[in-house]
Amino acid sequence: MAIMLAKTYAAFKAAGAPEEDAIGAAEELADYENRLISIDSRLSTIEARLTTLESGVAQFRAEVNARFSDVNARFSDVGARFTMLTWAVGINAAATIAILGVLLRGHGP
Protein backbone atom coordinates (compact mmCIF):
# COMPACT_ATOMS: atom_id res chain seq x y z
CA MET A 1 0.00 0.00 0.00
CA ALA A 2 1.32 3.42 -0.95
CA ILE A 3 1.79 6.27 1.50
CA MET A 4 -0.65 9.15 1.25
CA LEU A 5 -1.09 12.54 2.89
CA ALA A 6 -4.01 12.30 5.32
CA LYS A 7 -4.88 16.00 5.31
CA THR A 8 -4.75 16.14 1.53
CA TYR A 9 -7.01 13.08 1.32
CA ALA A 10 -9.47 14.67 3.78
CA ALA A 11 -9.45 17.92 1.79
CA PHE A 12 -10.21 16.09 -1.48
CA LYS A 13 -13.01 14.14 0.23
CA ALA A 14 -14.43 17.37 1.72
CA ALA A 15 -14.33 18.91 -1.76
CA GLY A 16 -16.50 16.03 -3.00
CA ALA A 17 -13.89 13.97 -4.90
CA PRO A 18 -14.63 10.27 -5.32
CA GLU A 19 -12.83 7.90 -2.91
CA GLU A 20 -10.42 6.44 -5.50
CA ASP A 21 -9.52 9.89 -6.90
CA ALA A 22 -8.93 11.32 -3.41
CA ILE A 23 -6.69 8.37 -2.48
CA GLY A 24 -4.80 8.52 -5.81
CA ALA A 25 -4.20 12.26 -5.57
CA ALA A 26 -3.06 12.07 -1.92
CA GLU A 27 -0.68 9.19 -2.76
CA GLU A 28 0.71 11.06 -5.78
CA LEU A 29 1.39 14.17 -3.71
CA ALA A 30 3.04 12.02 -1.01
CA ASP A 31 5.27 10.51 -3.70
CA TYR A 32 6.32 13.99 -4.87
CA GLU A 33 6.98 15.03 -1.28
CA ASN A 34 9.18 11.94 -0.79
CA ARG A 35 11.07 12.74 -3.99
CA LEU A 36 11.63 16.34 -2.84
CA ILE A 37 12.87 15.10 0.54
CA SER A 38 15.24 12.73 -1.27
CA ILE A 39 16.52 15.57 -3.47
CA ASP A 40 16.96 17.79 -0.43
CA SER A 41 18.91 15.03 1.31
CA ARG A 42 21.19 14.57 -1.70
CA LEU A 43 21.74 18.33 -1.93
CA SER A 44 22.72 18.39 1.74
CA THR A 45 25.21 15.60 1.07
CA ILE A 46 26.63 17.50 -1.91
CA GLU A 47 26.92 20.69 0.19
CA ALA A 48 28.80 18.77 2.89
CA ARG A 49 31.17 17.31 0.30
CA LEU A 50 31.73 20.74 -1.23
CA THR A 51 32.52 22.16 2.19
CA THR A 52 35.04 19.36 2.75
CA LEU A 53 36.51 19.96 -0.70
CA GLU A 54 36.78 23.72 -0.08
CA SER A 55 38.55 23.01 3.20
CA GLY A 56 40.97 20.65 1.46
CA VAL A 57 41.67 23.18 -1.30
CA ALA A 58 42.27 25.92 1.27
CA GLN A 59 44.71 23.67 3.14
CA PHE A 60 46.47 22.77 -0.12
CA ARG A 61 46.79 26.45 -1.05
CA ALA A 62 48.25 27.21 2.38
CA GLU A 63 50.82 24.43 1.96
CA VAL A 64 51.74 25.61 -1.55
CA ASN A 65 52.10 29.20 -0.33
CA ALA A 66 54.32 28.02 2.53
CA ARG A 67 56.53 26.09 0.12
CA PHE A 68 56.74 29.03 -2.28
CA SER A 69 57.78 31.31 0.54
CA ASP A 70 60.46 28.79 1.55
CA VAL A 71 61.69 28.65 -2.07
CA ASN A 72 61.68 32.47 -2.27
CA ALA A 73 63.71 32.66 0.95
CA ARG A 74 66.24 30.18 -0.43
CA PHE A 75 66.55 32.03 -3.74
CA SER A 76 66.95 35.29 -1.86
CA ASP A 77 69.84 33.70 0.06
CA VAL A 78 71.35 32.40 -3.20
CA GLY A 79 71.03 35.88 -4.73
CA ALA A 80 72.83 37.44 -1.77
CA ARG A 81 75.61 34.85 -2.00
CA PHE A 82 75.93 35.39 -5.75
CA THR A 83 76.29 39.15 -5.21
CA MET A 84 78.97 38.55 -2.58
CA LEU A 85 80.78 36.11 -4.90
CA THR A 86 80.68 38.65 -7.74
CA TRP A 87 82.27 41.26 -5.51
CA ALA A 88 84.93 38.80 -4.33
CA VAL A 89 85.83 37.81 -7.90
CA GLY A 90 85.96 41.47 -8.94
CA ILE A 91 88.26 42.42 -6.06
CA ASN A 92 90.47 39.41 -6.76
CA ALA A 93 90.68 40.29 -10.47
CA ALA A 94 91.57 43.92 -9.67
CA ALA A 95 94.25 42.85 -7.17
CA THR A 96 95.70 40.33 -9.66
CA ILE A 97 95.89 42.96 -12.41
CA ALA A 98 97.49 45.43 -10.02
CA ILE A 99 100.09 42.87 -8.92
CA LEU A 100 100.81 41.91 -12.53
CA GLY A 101 101.18 45.58 -13.39
CA VAL A 102 103.72 46.12 -10.63
CA LEU A 103 105.64 42.96 -11.55
CA LEU A 104 105.66 43.70 -15.27
CA ARG A 105 106.71 47.33 -14.79
CA GLY A 106 109.88 46.16 -13.10
CA HIS A 107 110.88 44.04 -16.14
CA GLY A 108 110.46 46.72 -18.78
CA PRO A 109 113.27 48.41 -20.88
Backbone torsions as a table, in degrees:
resi	resn	phi	psi	omega
1	MET	NA	135.3	-178.6
2	ALA	-78.6	156.2	177.2
3	ILE	-82.0	142.6	176.5
4	MET	-136.5	161.2	178.9
5	LEU	-87.4	117.6	-174.3
6	ALA	-64.0	-43.3	-178.6
7	LYS	-67.8	-36.2	178.2
8	THR	-66.7	-42.7	177.5
9	TYR	-59.6	-46.9	-179.1
10	ALA	-62.2	-38.1	179.9
11	ALA	-66.7	-42.0	177.8
12	PHE	-64.2	-40.6	178.6
13	LYS	-64.9	-41.0	179.8
14	ALA	-66.2	-29.3	179.6
15	ALA	-79.3	-6.2	176.2
16	GLY	96.4	15.6	179.2
17	ALA	-73.4	147.3	176.0
18	PRO	-63.3	156.7	-175.4
19	GLU	-54.6	-50.7	-177.6
20	GLU	-63.5	-40.6	178.9
21	ASP	-66.6	-40.6	179.0
22	ALA	-63.5	-43.4	178.8
23	ILE	-65.5	-46.3	-179.3
24	GLY	-60.7	-44.2	-179.8
25	ALA	-66.6	-41.9	179.5
26	ALA	-65.3	-39.1	177.8
27	GLU	-67.1	-41.1	179.7
28	GLU	-63.5	-42.8	177.5
29	LEU	-65.0	-37.8	177.8
30	ALA	-63.6	-38.6	178.3
31	ASP	-62.9	-43.4	177.8
32	TYR	-64.5	-38.6	178.2
33	GLU	-63.2	-42.2	178.5
34	ASN	-63.1	-40.4	178.2
35	ARG	-64.5	-40.8	178.7
36	LEU	-65.3	-38.4	177.2
37	ILE	-64.5	-40.9	178.3
38	SER	-63.2	-43.5	178.1
39	ILE	-62.9	-43.3	178.9
40	ASP	-61.8	-40.0	178.4
41	SER	-63.8	-44.5	179.0
42	ARG	-64.7	-38.7	177.7
43	LEU	-64.0	-38.5	177.1
44	SER	-63.2	-40.0	177.8
45	THR	-63.8	-43.3	179.0
46	ILE	-63.3	-42.1	178.3
47	GLU	-61.5	-41.5	179.3
48	ALA	-64.3	-41.6	178.7
49	ARG	-65.6	-39.8	178.0
50	LEU	-63.9	-39.2	177.6
51	THR	-62.8	-42.4	177.7
52	THR	-63.6	-42.9	179.3
53	LEU	-63.7	-43.6	178.4
54	GLU	-61.0	-40.5	178.6
55	SER	-63.5	-43.3	178.8
56	GLY	-63.8	-41.6	179.1
57	VAL	-65.4	-41.1	178.7
58	ALA	-63.1	-41.0	178.2
59	GLN	-65.6	-41.4	178.5
60	PHE	-61.9	-44.2	178.9
61	ARG	-61.8	-40.0	178.9
62	ALA	-63.4	-41.9	178.9
63	GLU	-65.5	-41.5	178.8
64	VAL	-64.2	-43.6	178.7
65	ASN	-62.3	-38.8	178.6
66	ALA	-65.0	-41.6	179.3
67	ARG	-67.4	-39.8	177.9
68	PHE	-64.1	-38.3	179.0
69	SER	-68.5	-33.5	175.2
70	ASP	-65.4	-44.0	178.6
71	VAL	-62.9	-43.1	178.2
72	ASN	-60.9	-40.5	178.8
73	ALA	-64.1	-41.4	179.6
74	ARG	-66.6	-42.2	177.9
75	PHE	-66.7	-33.4	176.4
76	SER	-63.1	-41.7	178.1
77	ASP	-64.8	-42.4	178.1
78	VAL	-62.3	-42.0	178.7
79	GLY	-61.2	-41.9	178.8
80	ALA	-65.4	-41.0	179.0
81	ARG	-66.9	-38.0	178.6
82	PHE	-64.0	-41.7	177.2
83	THR	-61.7	-43.9	179.4
84	MET	-64.6	-41.0	178.6
85	LEU	-63.5	-40.7	178.2
86	THR	-61.0	-43.6	178.2
87	TRP	-63.5	-42.8	-178.8
88	ALA	-63.3	-43.4	178.8
89	VAL	-64.5	-41.4	179.2
90	GLY	-62.6	-44.5	179.0
91	ILE	-65.4	-41.5	178.3
92	ASN	-63.1	-43.2	178.8
93	ALA	-63.0	-43.0	179.6
94	ALA	-64.0	-42.5	179.3
95	ALA	-65.5	-40.8	179.2
96	THR	-63.5	-43.6	178.8
97	ILE	-64.3	-41.0	179.2
98	ALA	-64.0	-43.7	179.2
99	ILE	-64.5	-42.8	177.4
100	LEU	-62.3	-38.7	178.1
101	GLY	-62.6	-43.5	178.2
102	VAL	-66.0	-43.0	-179.7
103	LEU	-66.6	-42.3	-178.7
104	LEU	-72.2	-28.6	179.6
105	ARG	-67.2	-32.3	-179.7
106	GLY	-71.6	-20.6	-178.5
107	HIS	-97.2	1.5	-175.0
108	GLY	-75.1	171.8	-176.4
109	PRO	-68.7	NA	NA
